[in-house]
Amino acid sequence: MKEKNPSEKEVLEALSGVLDPDLKKDLVSLGMIKDVKIKDGEVSFTIVLTTPACPLKGKIEKDSKDAVMKLPGVKDVKVKLDSSVKAFKKISAEDLIPNVKNTIAIASGKGGVGKSTVSVNLALALSGCLARVGLFDADLYGPTIPQMLGVKSGTGSAGKGVHIESGKIIPAEDYNLKIISIDFFLEESTPLIWRGPLVAGAIQQFLRDVDWGELDYMIIDLPPGTGDAQLTLAQTIPLTGAVIVTTPQDVAKKIAIKALKLFQQLNVPILGIIENMSYFLCPHCGKRSEIFSYGGGRKAGEDLGVPFLGEIPIDLNLRISGDEGKPFILENPDSEVSKIFAQIAGNLARQISILSHK
């Protein structure tokens, strides 16, 4: 006698016992289950994740398969993973970037901590997961993003350069990123000698007059410190949150905390802390050296009650890739540091999903 197929209701009841580990609710009530199909003992459905960079998608997929396989009559389960990034903000008529779902400020208390390197590689890690990503170089006095990506002239290895179209600035495109920087509009070695109001105006213009299109995430590389750029950004658009980049030593940690507290005072959520230059692994002997001390970023996160997103070791190739304009995680996809950037990008996307759900 042929065994009866389970009903769609029974499949959904089974999946209602599977929780999203971050949101602490079941997949059915979250609306994450779509296109349930049942035929000859085979059950298929789509799980719509809150981010394509979900670090726990493997667990969610396995738990869902296991739950449905327990139903009588089920011989096989096929799961398709999709994603739909939620917007943190509510769109208003005054919004300068209405089609950008999430804006993430990458900040630091001081220069020299590798903030731009982190911004570039996080943006690439997110775009590598097929998220729609923009990269806004808001460090007007020290723009480095175009050089680090090899798009200094406005055109990358296979991308499109910055141009004007229908009264809008069209950003450069390369590596599945949309990129804008003041560097595209300056002659090489020309210093920017502007007072605060001009800096504020330029940041507003890059938000208002650039056609960013539809983006899941905009990574904003800020200048170091707590000045005009930070204040203008927080007061111009509803930031999803800020990420603070620091190095391990105490003096860097103390200055990073000042940057963190600035955003808290502006009611901008802190998505997490990243510790860069955390340690050095000798490529010859494999010995680990904690050149700048160790653990300052994690300790700061614990003390302040904010997430610690991860630690990035010192890697000679990371410096070389930035100087030569060859993105590190694309040139070295199998390296340990590239895997760390991918993990940190997943942790960041995870915090955004939790925040958006709340």
CORZI-V294132 format. One record per helix or strand of 2 or more residues. SS is the DSSP state (a for helix, b for strand). FROM is the first residue (numbers start at 0). LEN is the number of residues. If there is no record, write none. Layout:
ss=SS from=FROM len=LEN
ss=SS from=FROM len=LEN
//
This chain:
ss=a from=7 len=8
ss=b from=32 len=7
ss=b from=41 len=8
ss=a from=56 len=13
ss=b from=75 len=8
ss=b from=102 len=5
ss=a from=114 len=14
ss=b from=132 len=5
ss=a from=144 len=5
ss=b from=162 len=3
ss=b from=167 len=3
ss=b from=171 len=3
ss=b from=176 len=5
ss=a from=181 len=4
ss=a from=195 len=13
ss=b from=216 len=5
ss=a from=227 len=9
ss=b from=240 len=6
ss=a from=249 len=16
ss=b from=269 len=6
ss=b from=279 len=2
ss=b from=287 len=2
ss=a from=295 len=9
ss=b from=307 len=4
ss=a from=315 len=9
ss=a from=327 len=4
ss=a from=335 len=22
//
